[in-house]
Amino acid sequence: MKNRLKVLRAERDWSQAELAGRLDVSRQAVNAIETGKHDPSLPLAFRIARLFESRIEDIFDDGDHHA
Amino acid sequence: MMETIMHSEGQNPSPGEARTRRRIRKQWIYLGLAALLGGLLGGVIAGSDSGGGSLFLGDYADLRIDPVLALVLAGGFLFAFVLLPLWGFTQIDELQREQNLLAFTGGCLAVLGCFPIWAMLHAGGHAGPPDAFGLYLVAFGAMAASFLFVKLRS
């Protein structure tokens, strides 16, 4: 799943480790989400959205624009 | 690659980085504790076996250990191989949990498939009879290989 996590993180000048700590996940998890290799669970997606004060669909794009 | 390195290596890491460092430290403590426990159990078995067997070479039939010590060791293995990993599952994040579950799936599938395959090979005279220790090694090996495969992909 495509996402804007890397962009949002860069805007705040956060390292992956910094974001990982704020989300209470491993740095590897942040990297896997950013590179699209891991889709976060719904609770984690909500945590990410709250952290960046955005909506989930503003951060993640599942490619389905017909819904 | 630079992004994989923490920003502040100085004395005052930011809150998120400090928390990540604590997580990494905790993980190493867990691994160290597991290795220490494994070494301790192995050392006690090696030191207290009065028979000619060896648990680690599959010759467990000839192991002879004091009955009380054997119970203590069984409890140690229960802690090391069941309780500690179960607790570990509560300490890792969802990606690591997914990777671990896939590794366990690999180990489980290997045993489910290996036993009948081995039995058929034995029936045809191509191999010895299925053996508990051999199946244990297959499970362990498949689990480790699955874990490495999943880790390398993510």
Backbone of each chain as ProteinMPNN parsed JSONL, in Angstrom:
{"seq_chain_A": "MKNRLKVLRAERDWSQAELAGRLDVSRQAVNAIETGKHDPSLPLAFRIARLFESRIEDIFDDGDHHA", "coords_chain_A": {"N_chain_A": [[0.847, -1.196, 0.0], [0.564, 2.181, -0.922], [1.979, 5.088, 0.626], [2.287, 8.2, 2.5], [4.139, 8.403, 4.439], [6.942, 8.664, 4.635], [7.357, 11.183, 3.535], [5.903, 12.816, 5.285], [7.313, 12.363, 7.589], [9.806, 13.368, 6.878], [9.157, 16.04, 6.611], [9.008, 16.831, 9.212], [11.513, 16.47, 9.994], [12.306, 14.076, 11.174], [13.972, 11.125, 12.194], [13.851, 7.649, 11.191], [14.036, 6.15, 13.475], [13.197, 7.964, 15.403], [10.511, 8.386, 14.69], [9.629, 5.766, 14.981], [9.93, 5.407, 17.754], [8.031, 7.246, 18.682], [5.747, 6.046, 17.788], [5.78, 3.717, 19.087], [6.816, 1.359, 17.957], [9.097, -0.894, 16.217], [12.103, 0.302, 14.552], [12.451, -1.035, 12.196], [9.857, -1.679, 11.522], [8.778, 0.799, 10.836], [10.344, 1.359, 8.6], [9.547, -0.773, 6.941], [6.872, -0.152, 6.531], [7.061, 2.322, 5.25], [8.32, 1.594, 2.878], [6.405, 0.103, 1.732], [6.266, -2.577, 2.25], [5.028, -3.618, 4.381], [1.779, -3.565, 5.565], [0.248, -1.5, 7.839], [-1.531, -2.389, 10.866], [-4.974, -1.657, 11.676], [-5.217, -0.299, 14.225], [-2.566, 0.706, 14.443], [-2.431, 2.279, 12.163], [-4.263, 4.246, 12.847], [-2.886, 5.373, 14.996], [-0.718, 6.452, 13.66], [-2.019, 8.297, 12.016], [-3.108, 10.023, 13.945], [-0.778, 10.999, 15.106], [0.32, 12.511, 13.052], [-1.668, 14.274, 12.736], [-3.66, 13.873, 10.79], [-5.975, 12.39, 8.424], [-6.533, 8.869, 8.043], [-6.857, 8.09, 5.358], [-5.613, 10.164, 4.116], [-3.018, 9.677, 4.411], [-2.506, 7.024, 3.747], [-2.824, 5.113, 0.748], [-4.805, 2.98, -0.92], [-5.121, 2.551, -3.523], [-7.608, 2.17, -4.585], [-9.829, 4.057, -6.009], [-12.461, 4.171, -6.5], [-14.277, 3.799, -4.583]], "CA_chain_A": [[0.0, 0.0, 0.0], [1.357, 3.423, -0.978], [1.688, 5.996, 1.733], [3.071, 9.44, 2.548], [4.806, 8.414, 5.738], [8.309, 9.168, 4.504], [7.25, 12.63, 3.294], [5.463, 13.441, 6.535], [8.433, 12.25, 8.535], [10.844, 14.302, 6.428], [8.691, 17.407, 6.898], [9.281, 17.108, 10.631], [12.93, 16.187, 10.198], [12.421, 12.954, 12.103], [14.588, 9.896, 11.685], [12.952, 6.491, 11.333], [14.071, 5.761, 14.891], [12.37, 8.922, 16.139], [9.103, 8.061, 14.411], [9.354, 4.452, 15.59], [9.75, 5.621, 19.189], [6.764, 7.945, 18.911], [4.635, 5.123, 17.492], [6.011, 2.527, 19.906], [7.111, 0.174, 17.135], [10.527, -0.951, 15.9], [12.503, 1.086, 13.382], [12.231, -1.897, 11.038], [8.439, -1.59, 11.164], [8.606, 2.065, 10.125], [10.959, 1.18, 7.286], [8.718, -1.694, 6.141], [5.65, 0.568, 6.135], [7.446, 3.355, 4.268], [8.659, 0.983, 1.588], [5.228, -0.624, 1.257], [6.4, -4.018, 2.448], [4.139, -4.018, 5.486], [0.602, -2.72, 5.77], [0.006, -1.441, 9.286], [-2.855, -2.762, 11.366], [-5.844, -0.487, 11.83], [-4.812, 0.513, 15.378], [-1.327, 1.433, 14.161], [-2.762, 3.31, 11.176], [-4.885, 5.331, 13.61], [-1.827, 6.044, 15.773], [0.053, 7.247, 12.699], [-2.862, 9.425, 11.606], [-3.199, 10.974, 15.07], [0.529, 11.63, 15.292], [0.506, 13.52, 12.009], [-2.902, 15.083, 12.723], [-4.261, 13.704, 9.469], [-6.881, 11.24, 8.335], [-5.829, 7.681, 7.534], [-6.867, 8.078, 3.889], [-4.694, 11.208, 3.622], [-1.651, 9.149, 4.54], [-2.41, 5.743, 3.028], [-3.59, 5.032, -0.494], [-4.905, 1.57, -1.315], [-5.227, 2.497, -4.988], [-8.998, 2.007, -4.999], [-10.437, 5.401, -5.971], [-13.864, 4.06, -6.946], [-15.17, 3.649, -3.423]], "C_chain_A": [[0.889, 1.256, 0.0], [1.001, 4.317, 0.206], [2.643, 7.188, 1.711], [3.89, 9.533, 3.825], [6.207, 9.046, 5.657], [8.316, 10.693, 4.335], [6.885, 13.35, 4.587], [6.584, 13.438, 7.579], [9.521, 13.268, 8.178], [10.459, 15.746, 6.735], [8.992, 17.814, 8.341], [10.737, 16.861, 11.003], [13.137, 15.096, 11.254], [13.165, 11.805, 11.432], [13.558, 8.768, 11.813], [12.882, 6.061, 12.791], [13.189, 6.673, 15.735], [10.889, 8.602, 15.946], [8.717, 6.735, 15.075], [9.093, 4.6, 17.089], [8.42, 6.279, 19.496], [5.565, 7.032, 18.668], [4.706, 3.848, 18.335], [6.092, 1.251, 19.061], [8.615, 0.167, 16.86], [10.832, -0.07, 14.685], [12.267, 0.293, 12.099], [10.78, -1.822, 10.563], [8.175, -0.302, 10.381], [9.159, 1.945, 8.706], [10.082, 0.307, 6.386], [7.426, -1.009, 5.685], [5.984, 1.588, 5.052], [7.715, 2.768, 2.891], [7.521, 0.119, 1.038], [5.308, -2.123, 1.44], [5.529, -4.522, 3.591], [2.991, -3.026, 5.579], [0.302, -2.688, 7.258], [-1.393, -1.918, 9.645], [-3.683, -1.494, 11.504], [-5.475, 0.342, 13.069], [-3.536, 1.318, 15.129], [-1.576, 2.547, 13.148], [-3.415, 4.507, 11.869], [-3.838, 6.107, 14.415], [-1.005, 6.965, 14.862], [-0.743, 8.499, 12.312], [-2.949, 10.47, 12.713], [-1.886, 11.729, 15.252], [0.744, 12.75, 14.285], [-0.721, 14.416, 11.841], [-3.542, 15.074, 11.335], [-5.29, 12.583, 9.528], [-6.098, 10.071, 7.735], [-5.744, 7.723, 6.011], [-6.011, 9.198, 3.287], [-3.244, 10.741, 3.678], [-1.48, 7.889, 3.702], [-3.319, 5.74, 1.812], [-3.611, 3.566, -0.94], [-5.105, 1.425, -2.823], [-6.634, 2.337, -5.491], [-9.698, 3.363, -4.886], [-11.886, 5.379, -6.418], [-14.822, 4.033, -5.776], [-15.776, 4.989, -3.032]], "O_chain_A": [[1.821, 1.381, 0.794], [-0.121, 4.299, 0.712], [3.655, 7.189, 1.011], [4.286, 10.623, 4.239], [6.591, 9.852, 6.505], [9.153, 11.396, 4.902], [7.486, 14.366, 4.936], [6.76, 14.392, 8.337], [10.079, 13.936, 9.049], [11.308, 16.57, 7.074], [9.202, 18.989, 8.641], [11.14, 17.017, 12.155], [14.022, 15.189, 12.105], [12.996, 11.555, 10.238], [12.526, 8.926, 12.466], [11.829, 5.662, 13.288], [12.519, 6.22, 16.662], [10.118, 8.553, 16.904], [7.636, 6.599, 15.648], [8.162, 4.002, 17.63], [7.752, 5.913, 20.463], [4.503, 7.216, 19.263], [3.803, 3.013, 18.296], [5.519, 0.217, 19.403], [9.323, 1.105, 17.226], [9.944, 0.259, 13.899], [11.931, 0.856, 11.057], [10.502, -1.893, 9.366], [7.444, -0.306, 9.391], [8.527, 2.372, 7.74], [9.898, 0.613, 5.208], [6.943, -1.26, 4.581], [5.271, 1.701, 4.055], [7.381, 3.367, 1.869], [7.669, -0.52, -0.004], [4.517, -2.866, 0.86], [5.324, -5.727, 3.737], [3.197, -1.815, 5.66], [0.12, -3.737, 7.876], [-2.315, -1.856, 8.832], [-3.149, -0.386, 11.455], [-5.421, 1.568, 12.982], [-3.433, 2.471, 15.55], [-1.002, 3.631, 13.257], [-3.147, 5.653, 11.511], [-3.892, 7.333, 14.505], [-0.648, 8.084, 15.232], [-0.209, 9.608, 12.286], [-2.871, 11.669, 12.445], [-1.875, 12.932, 15.516], [1.281, 13.806, 14.62], [-0.793, 15.217, 10.909], [-3.91, 16.113, 10.788], [-5.45, 11.919, 10.552], [-5.123, 10.269, 7.01], [-4.696, 7.431, 5.434], [-5.718, 9.184, 2.092], [-2.361, 11.34, 3.066], [-0.461, 7.699, 3.037], [-4.425, 6.281, 1.834], [-2.58, 2.992, -1.29], [-5.24, 0.314, -3.335], [-6.859, 2.362, -6.701], [-10.109, 3.768, -3.799], [-12.478, 6.425, -6.684], [-16.027, 4.218, -5.943], [-16.552, 5.061, -2.079]]}, "seq_chain_B": "MMETIMHSEGQNPSPGEARTRRRIRKQWIYLGLAALLGGLLGGVIAGSDSGGGSLFLGDYADLRIDPVLALVLAGGFLFAFVLLPLWGFTQIDELQREQNLLAFTGGCLAVLGCFPIWAMLHAGGHAGPPDAFGLYLVAFGAMAASFLFVKLRS", "coords_chain_B": {"N_chain_B": [[20.376, 4.722, 3.354], [21.315, 6.285, 5.344], [19.1, 7.004, 6.731], [18.571, 4.938, 8.322], [20.17, 5.203, 10.38], [20.365, 6.529, 13.61], [19.489, 9.894, 14.361], [20.566, 11.585, 16.452], [23.425, 10.943, 17.975], [24.427, 11.858, 20.192], [24.441, 12.938, 23.665], [21.877, 13.616, 24.369], [19.36, 12.267, 23.18], [16.422, 12.596, 21.117], [12.974, 12.282, 22.298], [11.61, 10.165, 20.942], [13.696, 8.745, 19.735], [15.105, 8.004, 21.98], [13.311, 6.251, 23.126], [13.272, 4.279, 21.189], [15.877, 3.364, 21.41], [15.756, 2.257, 23.94], [14.017, 0.175, 23.426], [15.571, -1.4, 21.69], [17.67, -2.046, 23.407], [16.306, -3.537, 25.317], [15.537, -5.688, 23.775], [17.998, -6.875, 23.232], [18.716, -7.622, 25.783], [16.774, -9.531, 26.282], [17.465, -11.458, 24.336], [20.028, -12.095, 25.239], [19.429, -13.14, 27.75], [17.946, -15.385, 26.995], [19.911, -16.836, 25.617], [21.715, -17.254, 27.676], [20.186, -18.797, 29.417], [19.763, -21.04, 27.795], [22.399, -21.947, 27.534], [22.925, -22.52, 30.188], [21.07, -24.574, 30.771], [21.934, -26.516, 28.933], [24.54, -26.887, 29.873], [24.097, -27.901, 32.456], [22.814, -30.295, 31.847], [24.821, -31.621, 30.41], [26.698, -31.827, 32.422], [25.492, -33.391, 34.339], [24.643, -35.793, 33.346], [24.589, -39.181, 33.731], [24.546, -41.297, 32.098], [25.215, -42.589, 28.777], [24.283, -40.919, 26.879], [23.23, -38.139, 24.735], [21.587, -35.174, 24.575], [21.739, -33.279, 22.587], [22.741, -34.547, 20.416], [20.849, -36.203, 19.66], [20.721, -38.591, 20.924], [18.957, -39.309, 23.093], [17.856, -41.415, 24.429], [19.666, -42.746, 25.991], [20.225, -41.019, 28.018], [20.821, -40.283, 31.392], [19.61, -38.925, 34.175], [19.399, -37.466, 37.407], [16.27, -37.948, 39.054], [14.91, -35.749, 40.338], [16.385, -33.548, 39.493], [15.933, -33.842, 36.814], [13.25, -33.122, 36.65], [13.454, -30.441, 37.334], [14.977, -29.533, 35.195], [13.198, -30.081, 33.11], [11.221, -28.242, 33.756], [12.728, -25.967, 33.352], [13.113, -26.056, 30.579], [10.473, -25.788, 29.79], [10.018, -23.185, 30.591], [11.983, -21.873, 29.045], [11.397, -22.559, 26.359], [8.685, -22.23, 25.997], [7.231, -20.455, 27.841], [8.889, -18.127, 27.988], [9.185, -17.392, 25.187], [6.44, -16.9, 24.697], [5.919, -14.731, 26.367], [7.696, -13.019, 25.161], [6.362, -12.536, 22.778], [4.505, -10.675, 23.544], [5.973, -8.45, 23.789], [6.937, -7.501, 21.424], [6.596, -5.684, 18.282], [3.939, -5.297, 15.792], [4.93, -5.985, 13.241], [7.176, -7.581, 13.789], [5.862, -9.576, 15.175], [4.301, -10.667, 13.158], [6.336, -11.644, 11.501], [7.458, -13.567, 13.183], [5.284, -15.288, 13.531], [4.976, -16.236, 10.939], [7.359, -17.603, 10.715], [6.98, -19.604, 12.641], [4.872, -20.887, 11.4], [6.165, -21.9, 9.152], [7.858, -23.774, 10.387], [5.97, -25.497, 11.517], [4.552, -26.439, 9.257], [6.607, -27.784, 8.019], [7.032, -29.964, 9.73], [4.523, -31.222, 9.574], [4.532, -31.97, 6.893], [6.93, -33.344, 6.673], [6.911, -35.71, 8.235], [5.077, -37.735, 7.022], [6.354, -37.87, 4.517], [8.917, -38.727, 5.16], [8.226, -41.166, 6.31], [7.243, -42.536, 4.08], [9.53, -42.639, 2.511], [11.043, -44.24, 4.152], [9.487, -46.558, 4.09], [9.927, -47.338, 1.497], [12.501, -48.05, 1.602], [14.419, -46.108, 1.402], [15.302, -44.514, 3.438], [16.031, -44.269, 6.977], [13.805, -45.11, 9.772], [11.233, -42.672, 10.685], [12.195, -40.249, 13.071], [12.034, -38.893, 16.326], [13.815, -36.869, 17.211], [14.967, -36.125, 14.825], [12.751, -35.03, 13.509], [12.312, -32.901, 15.194], [14.596, -31.391, 14.695], [14.124, -30.795, 12.017], [11.851, -29.174, 12.279], [12.919, -27.055, 13.747], [14.962, -26.17, 12.022], [13.475, -25.477, 9.731], [11.907, -23.473, 10.772], [13.827, -21.549, 11.451], [14.875, -21.041, 8.894], [12.605, -20.071, 7.596], [12.158, -17.782, 9.072], [14.451, -16.27, 8.5], [14.089, -15.931, 5.753], [11.709, -14.424, 5.667], [12.555, -12.182, 7.091], [14.574, -11.172, 5.422], [13.074, -10.372, 3.278], [11.651, -8.221, 4.167]], "CA_chain_B": [[20.987, 4.052, 4.509], [21.493, 7.24, 6.433], [17.883, 7.079, 7.524], [18.537, 3.839, 9.274], [21.016, 5.573, 11.51], [19.696, 7.503, 14.453], [19.953, 11.262, 14.191], [21.438, 12.125, 17.493], [24.242, 9.962, 18.678], [24.955, 12.568, 21.348], [23.98, 12.529, 24.98], [20.468, 13.921, 24.555], [18.533, 11.876, 22.04], [15.035, 13.048, 21.2], [12.159, 11.288, 23.027], [11.326, 8.985, 20.122], [14.931, 7.968, 19.572], [15.424, 7.407, 23.288], [12.419, 5.1, 23.308], [13.743, 3.231, 20.271], [17.101, 2.783, 22.004], [15.33, 1.393, 25.06], [13.436, -1.03, 22.816], [16.677, -2.218, 21.187], [18.385, -2.56, 24.584], [15.446, -4.559, 25.916], [15.597, -6.839, 22.881], [19.296, -7.533, 23.437], [18.664, -8.258, 27.109], [15.951, -10.733, 26.097], [18.271, -12.447, 23.603], [21.108, -12.511, 26.137], [18.825, -13.986, 28.778], [17.593, -16.655, 26.354], [21.164, -17.553, 25.346], [22.253, -17.649, 28.98], [19.343, -19.893, 29.904], [20.073, -22.198, 26.955], [23.726, -22.42, 27.928], [22.814, -23.065, 31.545], [20.386, -25.871, 30.677], [22.839, -27.432, 28.249], [25.662, -27.17, 30.768], [23.633, -28.771, 33.547], [22.575, -31.634, 31.279], [26.129, -32.222, 30.106], [27.421, -32.09, 33.66], [24.797, -34.296, 35.264], [24.261, -37.041, 32.673], [25.402, -40.323, 34.151], [24.474, -42.313, 31.043], [26.108, -42.319, 27.641], [23.511, -40.219, 25.848], [23.425, -36.705, 24.518], [20.345, -34.571, 24.071], [22.0, -32.458, 21.409], [23.098, -35.404, 19.277], [19.689, -37.038, 19.386], [20.82, -39.868, 21.647], [18.339, -39.023, 24.39], [17.431, -42.654, 25.078], [20.684, -43.167, 26.963], [20.46, -39.975, 29.024], [20.458, -40.684, 32.763], [19.721, -37.746, 35.046], [18.696, -37.581, 38.688], [14.841, -37.656, 38.824], [14.522, -34.395, 40.771], [17.051, -32.609, 38.577], [15.242, -33.969, 35.523], [12.035, -32.305, 36.748], [13.885, -29.038, 37.303], [15.373, -29.245, 33.813], [11.971, -30.037, 32.294], [10.632, -26.929, 34.041], [13.582, -24.976, 32.687], [12.798, -26.071, 29.14], [9.127, -25.221, 29.658], [10.192, -21.73, 30.682], [12.81, -21.366, 27.945], [10.849, -22.798, 25.021], [7.255, -21.907, 25.892], [6.813, -19.253, 28.562], [9.688, -16.966, 27.582], [8.747, -16.924, 23.866], [5.085, -16.341, 24.771], [6.071, -13.382, 26.925], [8.371, -12.245, 24.114], [5.352, -12.122, 21.802], [3.789, -9.49, 24.037], [6.916, -7.335, 23.849], [7.377, -7.088, 20.087], [5.568, -4.947, 17.548], [3.124, -6.126, 14.898], [5.745, -6.525, 12.144], [7.968, -8.686, 14.345], [4.925, -10.656, 15.493], [3.955, -11.294, 11.877], [7.51, -12.406, 11.058], [7.586, -14.739, 14.058], [4.188, -16.219, 13.242], [5.296, -16.885, 9.658], [8.432, -18.561, 10.991], [6.359, -20.754, 13.313], [4.091, -21.589, 10.375], [7.129, -22.659, 8.361], [8.29, -24.924, 11.188], [4.831, -26.412, 11.683], [4.296, -27.083, 7.96], [7.715, -28.705, 7.757], [6.782, -31.2, 10.481], [3.34, -31.872, 9.002], [4.901, -32.581, 5.627], [8.12, -34.181, 6.773], [6.675, -37.045, 8.799], [4.624, -38.715, 6.014], [7.361, -38.024, 3.453], [9.98, -39.56, 5.742], [7.666, -42.519, 6.475], [7.181, -43.157, 2.751], [10.912, -42.931, 2.111], [11.451, -45.399, 4.951], [8.761, -47.734, 3.571], [10.557, -47.724, 0.236], [13.891, -48.435, 1.842], [15.348, -45.021, 1.054], [15.761, -43.806, 4.641], [15.704, -44.93, 8.235], [12.463, -44.758, 10.238], [11.104, -41.323, 11.243], [12.777, -40.177, 14.395], [11.543, -37.682, 17.011], [14.836, -35.816, 17.223], [15.099, -35.663, 13.439], [11.618, -34.143, 13.236], [12.56, -31.684, 15.97], [15.592, -30.61, 13.949], [13.456, -30.28, 10.815], [11.004, -28.058, 12.717], [13.799, -25.945, 14.139], [15.631, -25.671, 10.81], [12.488, -24.826, 8.858], [11.499, -22.239, 11.444], [14.927, -20.591, 11.292], [14.965, -20.67, 7.478], [11.437, -19.229, 7.295], [12.372, -16.477, 9.716], [15.457, -15.549, 7.715], [13.458, -15.586, 4.471], [10.766, -13.324, 5.919], [13.345, -11.024, 7.511], [15.277, -10.622, 4.269], [12.101, -9.782, 2.362], [11.039, -6.982, 4.685]], "C_chain_B": [[21.118, 5.002, 5.694], [20.28, 7.287, 7.345], [17.807, 5.976, 8.56], [19.375, 4.164, 10.502], [20.312, 6.652, 12.32], [20.32, 8.877, 14.279], [20.978, 11.66, 15.245], [22.168, 11.023, 18.235], [24.8, 10.578, 19.96], [24.324, 12.099, 22.644], [22.495, 12.736, 25.175], [19.646, 13.543, 23.332], [17.109, 12.391, 22.235], [14.183, 11.934, 21.832], [11.909, 10.0, 22.241], [12.555, 8.098, 19.972], [15.333, 7.304, 20.881], [14.573, 6.161, 23.52], [12.844, 3.94, 22.404], [14.996, 2.565, 20.823], [16.749, 1.848, 23.148], [14.779, 0.082, 24.521], [14.545, -1.975, 22.35], [17.44, -2.847, 22.352], [17.612, -3.715, 25.216], [15.509, -5.858, 25.096], [16.894, -7.62, 23.079], [19.342, -8.232, 24.791], [17.877, -9.566, 27.011], [16.764, -11.833, 25.414], [19.396, -12.995, 24.477], [20.602, -13.463, 27.201], [18.493, -15.369, 28.212], [18.852, -17.494, 26.103], [21.776, -18.084, 26.643], [21.495, -18.854, 29.531], [19.622, -21.18, 29.127], [21.406, -22.81, 27.339], [23.699, -23.093, 29.282], [22.175, -24.461, 31.513], [21.292, -26.918, 30.027], [23.996, -27.852, 29.143], [25.272, -28.12, 31.885], [23.403, -30.188, 33.034], [23.906, -32.349, 31.03], [26.855, -32.633, 31.382], [26.785, -33.141, 34.552], [24.388, -35.619, 34.631], [25.188, -38.181, 33.1], [25.338, -41.465, 33.139], [25.418, -41.96, 29.911], [25.437, -41.511, 26.56], [23.882, -38.765, 25.693], [22.151, -36.14, 23.9], [20.577, -33.886, 22.733], [22.473, -33.268, 20.199], [21.962, -36.382, 18.974], [19.691, -38.351, 20.141], [20.22, -39.711, 23.048], [17.925, -40.286, 25.138], [18.418, -43.093, 26.161], [21.022, -42.091, 27.988], [20.023, -40.49, 30.397], [20.703, -39.495, 33.683], [18.912, -37.99, 36.309], [17.222, -37.158, 38.51], [14.42, -36.234, 39.209], [15.12, -33.349, 39.826], [16.368, -32.635, 37.204], [13.961, -33.134, 35.517], [12.371, -30.819, 36.667], [14.253, -28.641, 35.869], [14.162, -29.168, 32.884], [11.263, -28.699, 32.498], [11.413, -25.816, 33.369], [13.296, -24.902, 31.191], [11.408, -25.51, 28.875], [9.21, -23.691, 29.672], [10.886, -21.191, 29.437], [12.134, -21.477, 26.581], [9.376, -22.45, 24.871], [6.94, -20.562, 26.553], [7.576, -18.001, 28.124], [9.301, -16.468, 26.176], [7.343, -16.323, 23.887], [5.121, -14.923, 25.332], [6.717, -12.462, 25.881], [7.384, -11.722, 23.074], [4.619, -10.865, 22.248], [4.683, -8.253, 24.009], [7.31, -6.797, 22.476], [6.249, -6.366, 19.352], [4.909, -5.849, 16.504], [3.926, -6.713, 13.736], [6.547, -7.729, 12.63], [7.071, -9.88, 14.683], [4.544, -11.412, 14.22], [5.11, -12.166, 11.389], [7.667, -13.684, 11.887], [6.5, -15.769, 13.769], [4.434, -16.954, 11.915], [6.398, -17.929, 9.856], [7.873, -19.811, 11.674], [5.537, -21.57, 12.313], [5.008, -22.456, 9.518], [7.574, -23.916, 9.091], [7.195, -25.966, 11.308], [4.548, -27.166, 10.376], [5.381, -28.105, 7.64], [7.491, -30.033, 8.482], [5.605, -31.959, 9.884], [3.678, -32.593, 7.7], [6.008, -33.604, 5.763], [7.809, -35.603, 7.246], [6.165, -38.042, 7.747], [5.641, -38.932, 4.893], [8.464, -38.97, 3.928], [9.489, -41.004, 5.879], [7.612, -43.251, 5.14], [8.583, -43.53, 2.268], [11.435, -44.147, 2.868], [10.797, -46.671, 4.418], [9.4, -48.24, 2.279], [12.021, -48.103, 0.386], [14.902, -47.352, 1.514], [15.921, -44.31, 2.272], [15.43, -44.637, 5.868], [14.316, -44.519, 8.691], [12.415, -43.324, 10.776], [11.512, -41.304, 12.71], [12.39, -38.84, 15.039], [12.563, -36.547, 16.959], [15.041, -35.238, 15.818], [13.98, -34.692, 13.085], [11.769, -32.81, 13.982], [13.543, -30.774, 15.223], [14.988, -30.008, 12.683], [12.604, -29.061, 11.174], [11.856, -26.829, 13.022], [14.444, -25.306, 12.904], [14.671, -24.912, 9.912], [12.04, -23.501, 9.454], [12.572, -21.158, 11.251], [15.016, -20.115, 9.841], [13.801, -19.754, 7.096], [11.629, -17.835, 7.865], [13.358, -15.638, 8.912], [14.87, -15.062, 6.39], [12.541, -14.372, 4.635], [11.511, -12.044, 6.275], [14.015, -10.354, 6.312], [14.324, -9.942, 3.293], [11.567, -8.445, 2.854], [12.08, -5.89, 4.921]], "O_chain_B": [[21.047, 4.606, 6.857], [20.382, 7.562, 8.54], [17.074, 6.071, 9.544], [19.296, 3.486, 11.527], [19.732, 7.581, 11.758], [21.527, 9.004, 14.076], [22.112, 12.022, 14.932], [21.582, 10.277, 19.019], [25.535, 9.936, 20.711], [23.748, 11.013, 22.719], [21.895, 12.109, 26.048], [19.278, 14.408, 22.537], [16.653, 12.595, 23.36], [14.613, 10.783, 21.895], [11.981, 8.899, 22.786], [12.473, 6.874, 20.067], [15.837, 6.181, 20.891], [15.05, 5.153, 24.04], [12.785, 2.775, 22.799], [15.16, 1.349, 20.718], [17.355, 0.789, 23.313], [15.032, -0.987, 25.076], [14.481, -3.183, 22.576], [17.811, -4.02, 22.303], [18.189, -4.733, 25.598], [15.531, -6.961, 25.642], [16.9, -8.851, 23.094], [19.936, -9.302, 24.927], [18.269, -10.581, 27.587], [16.758, -12.985, 25.848], [19.683, -14.192, 24.464], [21.247, -14.461, 27.521], [18.726, -16.389, 28.859], [18.863, -18.701, 26.342], [22.284, -19.204, 26.699], [22.091, -19.802, 30.042], [19.707, -22.263, 29.705], [21.535, -24.029, 27.457], [24.362, -24.107, 29.501], [22.668, -25.399, 32.14], [21.403, -28.048, 30.502], [24.384, -29.02, 29.171], [26.023, -29.035, 32.224], [23.751, -31.162, 33.702], [24.087, -33.513, 31.39], [27.539, -33.655, 31.419], [27.447, -33.716, 35.416], [23.837, -36.483, 35.315], [26.396, -38.148, 32.864], [26.006, -42.485, 33.309], [26.313, -41.13, 30.07], [25.948, -41.418, 25.444], [24.727, -38.232, 26.412], [21.705, -36.58, 22.84], [19.715, -33.91, 21.854], [22.589, -32.736, 19.095], [22.102, -37.273, 18.137], [18.758, -39.142, 20.012], [20.889, -39.95, 24.054], [17.672, -40.24, 26.342], [18.031, -43.74, 27.134], [21.988, -42.227, 28.74], [18.947, -41.075, 30.523], [21.844, -39.109, 33.938], [17.869, -38.642, 36.277], [16.949, -36.131, 37.889], [13.66, -35.592, 38.484], [14.451, -32.4, 39.418], [16.24, -31.613, 36.531], [13.623, -32.514, 34.509], [11.669, -30.043, 36.02], [13.892, -27.564, 35.395], [14.096, -28.318, 31.996], [10.768, -28.097, 31.546], [10.838, -24.845, 32.877], [13.243, -23.817, 30.612], [11.183, -24.841, 27.866], [8.565, -23.006, 28.879], [10.456, -20.2, 28.847], [12.281, -20.589, 25.741], [8.865, -22.379, 23.753], [6.442, -19.644, 25.901], [6.98, -16.945, 27.915], [9.107, -15.268, 25.982], [7.075, -15.35, 23.182], [4.437, -14.029, 24.833], [6.342, -11.299, 25.736], [7.54, -10.617, 22.554], [4.163, -10.08, 21.416], [4.202, -7.134, 24.185], [7.949, -5.749, 22.381], [5.089, -6.434, 19.758], [5.275, -7.014, 16.355], [3.635, -7.823, 13.289], [6.592, -8.765, 11.967], [7.458, -11.035, 14.506], [4.475, -12.641, 14.211], [4.898, -13.285, 10.922], [7.972, -14.748, 11.35], [6.759, -16.972, 13.762], [4.137, -18.142, 11.79], [6.374, -18.998, 9.245], [8.243, -20.934, 11.331], [5.514, -22.799, 12.378], [4.677, -23.597, 9.195], [7.659, -24.992, 8.499], [7.451, -27.166, 11.214], [4.332, -28.378, 10.386], [5.107, -29.158, 7.063], [7.732, -31.101, 7.917], [5.664, -33.175, 9.706], [3.176, -33.685, 7.436], [6.026, -34.612, 5.056], [8.364, -36.574, 6.732], [6.766, -39.105, 7.589], [5.776, -40.042, 4.38], [8.885, -39.878, 3.211], [10.23, -41.948, 5.604], [7.899, -44.445, 5.071], [8.792, -44.598, 1.693], [12.165, -44.972, 2.32], [11.437, -47.716, 4.302], [9.405, -49.441, 2.013], [12.691, -48.435, -0.591], [16.092, -47.626, 1.365], [16.91, -43.585, 2.161], [14.648, -45.586, 5.802], [13.698, -43.66, 8.062], [13.422, -42.811, 11.264], [11.21, -42.22, 13.475], [12.415, -37.795, 14.389], [12.208, -35.398, 16.693], [15.257, -34.039, 15.645], [14.214, -33.665, 12.447], [11.407, -31.748, 13.476], [13.349, -29.562, 15.133], [15.289, -28.872, 12.316], [12.625, -28.049, 10.475], [11.542, -25.715, 12.604], [14.471, -24.084, 12.756], [14.998, -23.844, 9.394], [11.821, -22.527, 8.734], [12.265, -20.009, 10.932], [15.21, -18.926, 9.586], [13.983, -18.781, 6.364], [11.305, -16.836, 7.223], [13.133, -14.451, 8.674], [15.118, -13.935, 5.962], [12.591, -13.425, 3.851], [11.149, -10.958, 5.822], [14.024, -9.128, 6.197], [14.725, -9.036, 2.563], [11.09, -7.63, 2.065], [11.734, -4.791, 5.353]]}, "name": "protein", "num_of_chains": 2, "seq": "MKNRLKVLRAERDWSQAELAGRLDVSRQAVNAIETGKHDPSLPLAFRIARLFESRIEDIFDDGDHHAMMETIMHSEGQNPSPGEARTRRRIRKQWIYLGLAALLGGLLGGVIAGSDSGGGSLFLGDYADLRIDPVLALVLAGGFLFAFVLLPLWGFTQIDELQREQNLLAFTGGCLAVLGCFPIWAMLHAGGHAGPPDAFGLYLVAFGAMAASFLFVKLRS"}
